[in-house]
């Protein structure tokens, strides 16, 4: 038998038998779905102080046992062959309570020694926890300790210096950007107003001027919203007592009632004290943006309801409105910058940053933001801030 007989693929002149026309291919049963991997149980890792205390206590216990053997040899006349032998003698004389006492003394000494080692690290952690975007002048170099601790504090101070420079540069950039962006708009507005107020200005110039002023106003609102978003993403510089009910009653709802009446929307409120701590200006923007959106994105004859109360989890603000039906999959889109449910042509009165500012302010204040669709349309937004 030649090689072509052994391997049919090497015989080009031979033809393989044709497969049946309707040969049924065996179907493979679908693989069973894999069960999700079980979540490993949460285990609490022992602290560094506990581990050091165990090591120091074991070492101290051994030293005490050896010292007991030496004392027994010198003063009690035992002939020492090993520390274990002397320990057995001690147990026979003083009982097991003596060994328990040695272990207790060793643990107390080990815990104290571990505290001396860990204390500088705890002081560093306590100081670093106070660092915020508006409080970058904190340093840890004044803490005393061994050379390793000094190297750690020097490295942390250098890192804090770089962060301070970065935050200062960001604030400077925001201030410069606000000036550079708003100055041309102010100049354009002045030129347009001068042209419109010129005696004998034609009707076409007046209509063009009105359109330019409207576009300029929209650009100014957009710049203000961008600057507010940049500020809101930083940690608040103020932590003063703020009552959300007062913010709603004093400004947000009173300003929006006129717009709601113009649109045929009924606004109601149920305000109870809801005290928190934070930046009053930023929290005012949260309330105003939520109420404005609830009024603007509504239907004729719709309603807006604003509630505040003090919940166990903190100060709570709820803004609910009627309006178009919103799918649950569309909710994350609402809080993204420049994202709207309607197209940009139909939303010329908004910048698409209102809810993004709300989310940034709530996060910077350590709060929670929840949005759920209404049963008959609209949206229910709940803000919870630490009390």
Buried (B, 14 or more C-beta within 10 A) or exposed (E): EEEEEEEEEEEEEEEEEEEEEEEEEEEEEEEEEEEEEEEEEEEEEEEEBBEBBBEBBBBBBEEBBBEBBBEBBEEEEBEBEEBEBBBEBBEEEEEEEBBEEBBEBBBEBBBEBBEEBBBBBEBBEEBEEEBBBBEBEBBBEEBEBEEEBBEBBEEBBEEBEEEBEEBEEEBEEBEEBBEEBBEEBEEBBEEBEEBBEEEEEEEEBEEBBEEBBEBBEBBBBBBBBBBBBBBBBBBBBEBEEBBBBBBBBEBBBEBBBEBBEEBEBBBEBEBEEBBBBBBBBBBBBBBBBBBBBBBBBBBEEBBBBBBBBBEEEBBBBBBBBBBEEBEEEEBEEBBEBEBBBEEEEEBEEBBBBBBBBBBBBBEBBBBBBEBEBBEEBBBBBBBBBEB
